[in-house]
Amino acid sequence: MARIFYSLALIFISPLIVFYLYILRGKKNQGYRAHFKERFGFVSKSLFTTKTKPLVFHCASVGEVLAATPLIKALQKAHPNLNILITCNTPTGREQILNQFKNTVAYSYLPIDFPFATARFLKRIKPQALCILETELWPNLMAISHKKNIPVLVINARLSEKSQQGYLKVAKLTHIIMRSITVLASHNKADAERFIELGLEASKSHVTGSIKFDITPSDEQLAKVLNLKQLYSINKNSSNENSSNEHINDERFVWVAGSAHPVEHELVLAAHQQLLKKQPNALLIIAPRHPEQFDKVAELLTQSPLSFSRRSQNNYNNEQVLLADTLGELQCLYGAANVSFIGGSLIRRGGHNPLESAAFSVGVITGPHTYNFDHVYPELIKLKGAVVVDSNDELAKQLITFSQNTKSCQTLGIKAAQCVAKNQGAIQKTLTIINQYLEPKP
């Protein structure tokens, strides 16, 4: 009965959902209007050229795609003939899938959780198993999969106390979700216990750690980082009236503000202006979280006293700010920096993944709001691979300190990389679980 009421409510607000996705979001990003039929389960059967049932991975957006990439590539290596379909909810997630996997996987949007759309999707795809990243727990998707005897694997699962309280408010619906899970691989014991308290059978729960720690820069990425470092190093022929100041380092100080949000953009630019008073050659690489913010940040920069260029135009000429208005490059941009600031943390957005920076031995500065990564930041801070600031003034002070003490900045990066290495191993544990639910080769 709970799922019936949920479905009726979803159908009732469906005009608002369509208006939001197609009109509002589509106006900002045309990608929301493309492939719109997939939102209703009309996935093309031409996605698969063989009769082998696909393994489906659902990754909500960019962050989940990046987290799942090493896992999926390890699975491809172990099972070269395995058909894989990756679903997502956003155009940026879709673009990231293409960037990471080219044409080695199929991809589409996951349908909105209408019962008819989900049933249509599952009937067309006929997956051998469904792997859901983190907490994308859609009741109809999971219940219908369970009814069709499609294994539902929730991997890299996390559940905060706040989210648990939210699930408890819809206990009957939550019970349906928990009953539909075949197996759950969680970050830690505390996460696992929260799922069990919500009704998951304890025998279905496994603690594997977070696959986000299993990130290792590829040779291709390292080569690109080296190229970026050369590209954005100081032009020795450039003139600067302050270049003779003996207190200014000859080596350029580069910092990246990654996955920054509105409001944070202004805070980051203000911090950089304070840094420039001490280090006139410093470079800020600012990477907005969402592509629709690229032009808005460019407008902010145009109205500021800062000189800037856009990464997409590839015409950098010693400007004070580089606007990273491209997709798929953020990890390598982190690698080219002395230190990184991870956005979504000076405002109440819960932060973003700091391990993309830490894996390149680049230390992290974060704001206080990191609840989205409460399975990562405590360990990273404890091992002294990250520092916390509460405002743009504190951010500026920390940047100035690191720019004047390069050894402490390098130590932060080394500690960050050690934290990543210490917590690796989740991918192999997760692969062991997934392998149990793959259908035997025909």
C-alpha positions in Angstrom: 0.0 0.0 0.0 2.8 2.4 0.8 4.3 2.0 -2.6 0.9 2.6 -4.2 0.6 5.9 -2.4 4.2 6.8 -3.3 3.5 6.0 -7.0 0.2 8.0 -7.1 2.0 11.0 -5.5 4.7 10.7 -8.0 2.3 10.6 -10.9 0.3 13.5 -9.4 3.4 15.8 -9.4 4.7 14.5 -12.7 3.8 17.7 -14.6 6.0 19.6 -12.1 8.8 17.0 -12.6 8.7 17.4 -16.4 8.5 21.2 -16.1 11.5 21.3 -13.8 13.7 18.9 -15.9 12.7 20.0 -19.4 11.9 23.6 -19.0 13.8 25.0 -16.0 16.9 22.8 -16.1 16.7 22.5 -19.9 16.8 26.2 -20.3 20.1 26.3 -18.4 21.5 23.1 -19.9 20.2 21.8 -23.2 21.4 18.3 -22.2 18.4 17.9 -20.0 16.2 18.0 -23.1 18.2 15.5 -25.1 17.3 11.8 -24.8 14.2 12.8 -22.8 12.3 9.7 -23.7 14.7 7.7 -21.6 13.3 9.4 -18.5 10.2 7.3 -19.2 11.9 4.0 -19.8 12.1 4.3 -23.6 15.7 3.0 -23.8 16.8 1.9 -27.2 17.3 -1.8 -27.6 20.1 -1.0 -30.0 22.3 -0.2 -27.0 23.2 -3.9 -27.0 24.3 -5.8 -30.0 24.5 -9.2 -28.3 22.0 -11.4 -26.5 24.0 -11.3 -23.2 22.1 -9.6 -20.4 23.8 -6.4 -19.3 25.0 -5.6 -15.8 23.5 -2.2 -14.8 25.4 0.4 -12.7 23.4 3.4 -11.6 25.5 6.5 -10.8 23.5 9.6 -10.0 25.8 12.2 -11.4 29.5 13.1 -12.0 30.7 12.2 -8.5 29.3 8.7 -8.5 30.6 8.1 -12.1 34.1 9.1 -11.1 33.9 6.9 -7.9 32.6 3.9 -9.8 35.0 4.2 -12.8 38.0 2.3 -11.2 35.5 -0.4 -10.1 33.9 -0.8 -13.5 37.2 -0.8 -15.3 38.5 -3.5 -13.0 35.3 -5.5 -13.8 35.8 -5.0 -17.5 39.4 -6.3 -17.1 38.2 -9.4 -15.3 35.2 -10.0 -17.7 36.1 -8.6 -21.1 32.9 -9.8 -22.7 30.6 -8.4 -20.0 27.9 -6.1 -21.3 27.7 -3.0 -19.0 25.0 -0.3 -19.0 25.7 2.8 -16.8 22.7 4.9 -16.0 22.7 8.4 -14.5 20.3 11.4 -13.8 22.2 14.3 -15.3 23.8 15.5 -18.6 27.1 16.1 -16.9 27.0 12.5 -15.5 26.3 11.2 -19.0 29.2 13.2 -20.5 31.5 11.9 -17.8 30.5 8.3 -18.6 31.5 9.0 -22.3 34.8 10.7 -21.2 35.7 7.8 -19.0 34.6 4.8 -21.0 34.3 6.0 -24.6 32.3 3.3 -26.4 33.2 0.3 -24.1 29.9 0.6 -22.2 26.3 1.5 -23.0 24.7 4.5 -21.1 21.4 6.1 -20.7 19.3 8.1 -18.2 17.6 6.1 -15.4 13.9 6.6 -15.9 11.9 8.7 -13.3 10.6 6.2 -10.7 7.1 5.9 -12.2 6.1 2.3 -11.9 5.3 2.1 -15.7 8.5 3.8 -16.7 10.7 1.5 -14.5 8.8 -1.6 -15.6 9.3 -0.6 -19.2 13.1 0.0 -18.6 13.6 -3.4 -17.0 11.6 -5.2 -19.6 13.7 -3.7 -22.4 17.1 -4.0 -20.8 16.6 -7.4 -18.9 19.6 -6.8 -16.6 21.3 -9.7 -15.0 21.8 -7.5 -11.9 21.4 -3.9 -10.8 24.3 -2.2 -9.0 23.3 1.0 -7.2 26.0 3.4 -6.1 25.7 4.9 -2.6 22.1 5.9 -1.7 20.1 6.1 -4.9 17.4 4.0 -3.4 14.3 4.4 -5.7 11.4 2.3 -4.3 9.8 1.3 -7.6 13.0 0.5 -9.3 14.1 -1.7 -6.4 10.7 -3.4 -5.7 10.1 -4.2 -9.4 13.6 -5.6 -9.8 13.1 -7.7 -6.7 9.8 -9.0 -8.0 11.5 -9.9 -11.3 14.3 -11.8 -9.4 16.9 -9.2 -10.6 19.6 -9.0 -7.9 19.8 -5.5 -6.4 23.3 -4.7 -5.1 23.8 -1.5 -3.2 27.5 -0.8 -3.3 29.7 1.9 -1.7 26.6 2.5 0.5 26.5 5.2 3.1 23.8 6.5 5.4 24.1 9.4 7.7 22.1 9.7 11.0 20.2 12.6 9.4 19.3 10.4 6.3 18.3 7.5 8.6 15.9 9.8 10.4 14.4 10.7 7.1 13.8 7.1 6.1 12.2 6.4 9.5 9.6 9.0 8.7 8.4 6.8 5.8 9.0 3.5 7.6 6.6 1.4 5.5 8.1 2.5 2.2 11.6 2.1 3.7 10.8 -1.5 4.6 9.9 -2.2 1.0 13.3 -0.7 -0.1 15.3 -2.8 2.5 13.4 -6.0 1.6 14.3 -5.4 -2.0 18.1 -5.3 -1.4 19.9 -8.5 -2.3 23.2 -7.4 -0.8 24.7 -4.2 0.6 28.3 -3.2 0.7 28.8 -0.3 3.1 31.6 2.1 3.9 31.9 1.2 7.5 30.2 -0.7 10.4 28.2 2.4 11.5 26.6 2.8 8.0 25.8 -1.0 8.0 24.1 -0.8 11.4 21.9 2.1 10.3 20.7 0.1 7.3 20.0 -2.9 9.6 18.1 -0.7 12.0 15.9 0.4 9.0 15.0 -3.3 8.3 17.8 -4.7 6.2 18.6 -8.3 7.1 22.0 -8.4 8.8 23.1 -11.4 6.6 22.8 -9.1 3.6 25.2 -6.5 4.9 29.0 -6.4 4.2 31.5 -3.8 5.2 33.9 -3.2 2.3 35.1 0.4 2.8 34.7 3.2 0.4 35.7 2.6 -3.3 36.5 6.4 -3.5 39.8 5.7 -1.8 40.7 3.3 -4.6 41.9 6.0 -6.9 45.3 5.8 -8.6 46.4 8.3 -11.3 47.0 6.7 -14.6 50.1 7.2 -16.7 48.0 9.2 -19.1 46.8 11.5 -16.3 50.3 11.9 -14.9 51.6 12.9 -18.3 48.8 15.5 -18.6 49.5 16.8 -15.2 53.2 17.4 -16.2 52.0 19.2 -19.3 49.6 21.4 -17.3 52.4 22.3 -14.8 54.6 23.4 -17.7 51.7 25.3 -19.3 50.8 27.3 -16.2 54.2 27.9 -14.8 55.7 31.4 -14.6 56.6 33.0 -17.9 60.1 34.1 -17.0 59.9 36.8 -19.7 56.9 38.4 -18.1 57.4 41.6 -16.3 56.0 42.4 -12.9 56.8 45.5 -10.9 56.9 43.3 -7.7 59.0 40.5 -9.1 62.1 41.9 -7.5 60.6 41.6 -4.0 62.9 39.1 -2.2 60.1 37.7 -0.1 58.2 36.5 -3.2 58.9 32.9 -4.3 60.3 32.5 -7.8 58.1 29.4 -8.3 54.5 30.1 -9.0 52.0 29.2 -6.4 49.0 27.5 -8.0 45.8 26.6 -6.2 42.6 25.0 -7.5 39.1 25.8 -6.3 37.3 22.7 -7.5 33.5 22.1 -7.6 32.8 25.6 -6.4 29.2 26.8 -6.1 27.4 30.2 -6.3 28.3 32.4 -3.4 31.5 30.4 -3.0 32.7 31.8 -6.4 32.7 35.3 -4.9 34.4 34.1 -1.7 37.1 32.3 -3.6 37.8 35.3 -5.8 38.0 37.5 -2.7 40.5 35.1 -1.1 42.6 35.1 -4.2 42.8 38.9 -4.3 44.1 38.8 -0.7 46.7 36.2 -1.7 47.9 38.3 -4.7 48.9 41.1 -2.3 51.5 38.7 -0.9 52.2 36.6 -3.9 51.5 38.6 -7.1 52.4 35.7 -9.3 49.9 33.3 -7.8 47.4 31.6 -10.0 43.9 30.5 -9.2 42.2 27.8 -11.3 38.5 28.0 -10.5 36.3 25.1 -11.6 32.6 25.7 -11.1 30.6 22.6 -10.1 28.0 22.9 -12.8 28.6 23.9 -16.5 25.7 26.4 -16.4 27.9 28.4 -14.0 30.8 28.8 -16.4 29.5 32.0 -18.1 28.2 33.4 -14.8 31.7 33.1 -13.2 33.2 34.6 -16.3 30.9 37.6 -15.8 32.0 37.8 -12.2 35.6 37.8 -13.3 34.9 40.5 -15.9 33.5 42.7 -13.3 36.4 42.1 -10.9 39.9 43.6 -11.0 41.4 40.1 -11.8 42.7 39.2 -15.2 41.5 35.8 -16.4 41.4 33.4 -19.4 39.2 30.4 -20.1 40.6 26.9 -20.3 38.3 26.1 -23.2 39.9 28.8 -25.3 43.4 27.5 -24.6 45.0 31.0 -24.8 46.4 31.4 -21.3 48.9 34.3 -21.1 49.9 34.7 -17.4 46.5 35.8 -16.2 45.8 35.8 -12.5 42.8 33.4 -12.8 42.1 30.4 -15.1 38.4 29.6 -15.5 38.2 25.8 -15.9 35.2 25.7 -18.2 35.8 22.2 -19.5 34.6 18.8 -18.4 36.7 15.8 -17.4 39.8 17.7 -16.5 39.4 18.5 -12.8 41.5 15.6 -11.4 44.5 16.6 -13.6 44.0 20.2 -12.7 44.2 19.3 -9.0 47.4 17.4 -9.8 49.0 20.5 -11.3 48.4 22.6 -8.2 50.2 23.2 -5.0 47.1 22.9 -2.9 43.3 22.6 -3.6 40.2 24.0 -2.1 37.2 21.6 -2.4 34.0 23.5 -2.9 30.5 23.0 -1.5 32.0 23.3 1.9 32.1 27.1 2.7 28.4 27.0 2.1 26.0 24.3 3.4 26.2 21.9 0.4 28.0 19.1 2.2 31.3 19.3 0.3 32.7 17.2 -2.6 35.3 14.5 -3.1 38.7 15.5 -1.7 40.3 12.2 -2.7 40.6 13.3 -6.4 43.1 15.9 -5.2 44.7 13.7 -2.5 45.5 10.9 -4.9 47.9 13.3 -6.8 49.7 14.2 -3.5 48.0 17.6 -3.4 46.7 18.6 0.0 43.2 19.8 0.7 41.7 22.9 2.2 38.0 22.6 3.0 35.2 24.6 4.6 33.4 23.3 7.6 30.4 21.8 5.7 31.5 18.3 4.6 28.7 16.0 5.7 28.4 14.4 2.2 31.9 13.0 2.9 31.8 12.3 6.6 33.3 8.9 5.7 36.4 10.6 4.2 37.1 13.9 5.8 37.6 12.8 9.5 40.3 10.3 8.4 41.9 12.8 6.0 42.0 15.6 8.7 43.2 13.1 11.3 46.1 12.1 9.1 46.9 15.8 8.4 46.1 15.7 4.7 43.5 18.4 5.0 42.9 21.6 6.9 39.6 23.3 7.7 38.8 27.0 7.3 35.6 28.8 8.3 35.6 31.8 5.9 37.2 33.3 2.9 39.4 35.4 5.1 40.7 32.2 6.8 41.0 30.6 3.4 43.2 33.5 2.2 45.4 33.3 5.4 45.9 29.6 4.9 46.8 30.1 1.2 49.3 32.8 2.1 50.8 30.5 4.8 51.2 27.6 2.3 52.6 30.0 -0.4 55.3 31.2 2.0 56.1 27.8 3.4 56.2 25.4 0.5 57.5 22.6 2.7 54.4 22.6 4.9 52.3 22.6 1.7 54.2 19.6 0.3 53.8 17.8 3.6 50.0 18.3 3.5 50.0 16.7 0.0 52.2 13.7 1.1 49.9 13.1 4.1 46.8 13.3 1.9 48.3 10.6 -0.5 49.2 8.4 2.5 45.6 8.6 3.7 44.4 7.4 0.3 46.9 4.5 0.2 46.0 3.5 3.8 42.3 3.1 3.0 42.4 1.3 -0.3 41.1 -2.2 -1.0 37.3 -1.6 -1.3 37.3 -2.3 -5.0 38.6 -5.9 -4.7 36.1 -6.6 -1.9 33.2 -5.2 -3.9 34.3 -7.2 -7.0 34.1 -10.4 -5.0 30.5 -9.6 -4.1 29.5 -8.6 -7.7 31.1 -11.7 -9.2 28.7 -13.9 -7.2 25.7 -12.4 -9.0 27.0 -12.5 -12.6 25.3 -15.0 -14.8 27.6 -17.8 -16.1 28.9 -17.4 -19.6 26.6 -19.1 -22.2 
